[in-house]
């Protein structure tokens, strides 16, 4: 069914005027001494040590570029062992990060689950700030670092904890589901979190006739089409996925009727209507692994197509993709800097974290 209500900041009486969500400030410097900068020269030793890594990405990184990346990759992998650190990377990270320095890669749900299993004392989150917050929520006694605190998210910035409280006042007794792409402040105000992988399951698990679903209006529309639960949505959107259009996809299919198109549910409905498959990043990747289409368009962030092609070079990728400017703030250079200096550390007020943790753990512990 269609969503039954769509609300945003201008629709909530009592919302403070001019309220905005700001980029999180960097944490105070840690007291541990910084390690010295290692040599970043391209040597025979570095070439030998990184040769197996280049085999993973040779289809998406030209050989002329590898000598520029390999010394930093080698230094990061040496440093994470010295620091006792683990690197988590989202599917939208560039191939040199996702395939060459990350210990664990995946979508938001995978990273949230894997974060609960990490044994290392230091977690370096290669993703955006809400992902690092989620790792900290699930590992309150560990050091969680994000290489650049400016790596934000348009969805997370679209709603505040105060907005959730006003929605609860407007719809008393209606449970609230928050997409994991939200701040810890918002997670602390909701009943349960979800990702695009499990959004329908989470909504239906509440056994309620109506659910407030926030902040992505397009994911809410997709969920509403898959359930009889009445969905009240928020006017947020992902700046990467909302820019795709159905006309763009029709043009691709007109140019080559044999092309396969798969899309993320954060895209507008006219885009999903043109796609051969709609699913989360993890579901999209599994679809490609199983189907092995000859020519493929992945309607999502650009680097995900690169990461899939690195694994499946026989699949030809067409590239009408959009870059996430926030994900691309994470680079090899600032990952190295983060390991050297143990900055920037993610901190969350303990009282707020305790409330936010419940909504994330409730999602993770949800049984099929």
N, C-alpha and C positions, 0 to 999 in steps of 0.2 A: 504494500500500500504506500501511497505518498506520505512524506513526513507531514505531521499534523500541526507543526508550529516551527517557526524559524525566528530566532531572537539574536540580537547583538547588543552592543553597548548602548545604542540610542533607544533601545526598546525597554530598558530597565529603569524604572523610576527609582530615584535614590542613589544611582551610581554617581560617585564623585566626578565632577566635571574635570575634563582635562587629564583624567587618569591614564597613565601609559605603563607599559611594561618595559623596564630598562634592561640593558645588557648587564649580566651579573658582573660585579667587581671581582678583581683578582683577590685571592686569599693572601694573607700576610705571608712574607717569606718564611720558609721553614728554617729550623736551626741547624739541620745537618749541613755539613760542608759540601759545596759543589765539587764535582769531579772535573779534572782538567779536560779540555777539548782534545779528543784523539786526532790523529792524523787522518786527513780525508783525501789522501793521494791514491791514484789508481796504480796499484802495484801488481806484480805477478801473484803475490799471496792473496790479495783481495780478489783478483780475477778467479783464482782457483776456488777460493772459499764461497764465492757467490755464483759460480757457474750453475749449480743445481737450481738456484733461485731464478736465474735468467731463463732456464728451460720452461719454467712455469708461465712466463710473461712474454716470451719471444714473439708471439703472434700479435701483441698489442703495444710493445715498446721496441722501437727501432734499435738496432745494434749500435748505431752511432750515439744514442742517448745513454746507453747502459753505463759506460765508464764515468758519466757524470753522477749517476745515482748510486752505483754499487758501493763506493767507499762509505757513504752515509748509511746505507742499508747494513753494511758489514759492522759499522760502529754501533748502530742501534742494537743489533742482535748480540753483540758482545756486551754492551752496557746493560741490557735487560737481564742477562745472566748474572752480571756482577751485582746488580741492584736487587735481584730476586723479584723481578717485575714480570707482569703478564700484560700483553697488549690485546685489547678488544677492538675490532674494527667493523663498522657497519658496511653493508653491501655497496653503499654509495661512495666509499673511499676509493681513491685512485689505485690502479693495479699494483703499483710499486709498494703501496702500504698494505693493501688487502692480501696480496699473495706473497709478499716478501718479508714483512716484519710482524704481521699480526699472528698471534697464537690462536685466537678464536675469531671467526668472522661469522656474520649472519645478519638477519633482520632484527628489528627491535625485540620481538618475542624471544628469539634465540639468544640474543645477548643478555636479556633479562634473566633467562633461565640459567645460562652458563655463568653469569655473575655470581649466582648462589653457590657454585661449585668451586670457585677459584680458591686455590690454596696460597697463592703468593700474597705477600704483605703489601705490594704496590700494584695498583691497576692503572694502566694508561688507557684512557678512553679515546679512541679515534672515531669521533662522531660529533654530534652536536651536544649542547650543554644539558638538555633534559636527559640524554642518555647517560652522561656522566653522573648526574644527580641520581638517576635510577640505580646505577651501580653503587653509589654511596649509600643509598637507602638500604640496599640489600647486603652491604658490607660496612656497617657503621664503624667497625674497629680497624678497617684497613685504610690505607692512604690511596685516594682516588685522584688522579691527575688528568687534566684536559690540556692539551698543548696550546690551545688558544681559547680564552674565555669568551671571545667575540663570536664563536661558532654558535649562533643562536638558531631560531626556527620561527618562521612566520606563524605557524599554528600555535606554538607555545606562547608567542607574544600576543595572540589575539584575545586572550582571556585571563582573568585574574581570580584569585580566591574570593575576592569580594563579589565578583560577578556570579560565582557559583552560589554564594549565600543568598544573593538576590533572586536567583532562579528558584532556589528552594522555597523562598518566601512566596514566590508567585505560584509555584506548583507544590503545595505542601503534601508530603507523603509519597511523592513520585521519586523513585530511585534514580541516582545519577551515575552514568558511566562516563569515564574520561579516557579518551584515546591516550596512549602512553606518551604521545607528543605534547606533553604539558609539563608545567613546572611542578616542583615539589609542593609549592604553595597550593596549587590547584588539586593535586593528588590528595592532599590532606583534607579536602572538603568533599570528596566524592565517596561513593560506596565501593566502587571497583574500577580497575583499569582494564583496558583491552588494547590489542593491536589489530592491524588489518587482517592478520591471520585468524583471529578468534573472535572478532567483533560480534558476529551473529550469535555464536555460542554464548558469549558473555551476556548479551542482552537477554537471551531466552532463559539463562540460568536464574535470573532474578524473579521469574514467575509473576511478573507484574503486567497489567494491561497496557501501561504507558511507561516509557523510560525517557529521561533526559539524556541525550547523547551529545557529547562535546569533545573538541571544538570544531571538527571538520564537517562542513555542511555536505560535501560530496560523499564522503564515506558514510555519513548518516543517511543520505538518500539511497546509497547502495544497500545498506543494512535494512532500511525500510522495505526495499523491494524483495528481501529474502525472508521476511518474518511478518507475522500478524500483529506483533507488538506495535503499538502506536509510538512513533518516535518524535520527540520534541528536540529540535536541533539548534545549534549555535552557528553564527555566520562567520566561521573561520574557514580558511583555505590554505593549502600548500602552494606557495608561489612557484614551485617547480611544476606541479601537476595541473594547476588550474589554467596554465597557458596553452595547453594542447586543445585542439578543436576537432570536432567530427569532420569538418570539411578538409582539414589537413590529412586525416586518415583516408578519406575517400579519394583524395588526390593520389596518395601512395598506392592504393589498390587499383585505381584506374591505370596507373603507369605500369603495374605488374600485378595482374589478377592472382598470380600464384603466391604472392607474399603472405606470410602469416603475421598477424598483429595481436600482441598481448598487452594488456594495460593494467595499471594499478587502480584500485577503487577510490583513490583520492582524486581521480580525474573527473571532469564534469560528465553528466549522463550521456550527452551526445557523443562523447568519445567512447564510453563503454559500449554504447549501442553499435559502434562500428568494429569493435574488437572481436577476435575469435576466442579470446579467453580473458577473464578478469580475475586477478588474484593478488595477494600480498607478494612482497619481493621473494620470500621463500617459495611460495606456490608457483610464481612465475618461473623461477629457476628450475624447480622440479618438472614443470611442464616442458621446458626446453630439453632437459636431460632425457625425458621419456619420449618426446616426439621427434627430436632432432630435425626440425624443419630445414629446408634448403636455404631459404631466405626469410629473415625475421626482422620485425620491428618491435622493440621493447619500449612502450610508452611509459617512461619513468626517467629517473636521473641517469645522465650519460655514463658515468663510471660503472654502473651495474652492467650495462651492455659489454663494456670492455672486460669486466671480470668474468662474465659468462663466456665470452669469446676466448679468453685466455685458457679456460678449461675445455671448451668445445670449439676448436678452431675450424671444424668442418661446417659450422653454422655461419652463414654470411649475415652480418648485421648491417642493416640500414640504420642511419643515424639521425632521425628527426627528434633528437633528445634535448632536454634542457638541463643545464648545469645548476647544481645547488651552490650558491655562493658561500653559504655557511659551512657546508661539508668541506669545501675546497680551502677553507682557512687552515685545515689540518694538513701539514706538509711533513716531509721527511726531516726538514731542517728543524721545525719546532718540536717534533717528537724527540729528536736527539737532544735539543735544549731542555726539554722537560725531564728526560732521564738524567741529564747532567746536574740539573739544579733542583729537581723534585718540585717543580712548579708547572702549572698553576694547580694548587690543591683545591678540590671541591669540598666545601663545608656547608652543612645544613643545621639549623637550630634543632637541638635534640627533641624538643617538645613537638615541633612541626614534623620532624622526621618520623617520629613514632606513629603519628596519625597517617602520614603519607605512605609509610611502609605497609600498613594494613591493606590499603587498596591495591598495591602492587602484589603483595603476597597472596591476596585473595584470588587475583587473576592467575598467578603461577600455580596455585594449588587447585584450581578448578579442574574437575575430572570430566573426561569426555563422556 
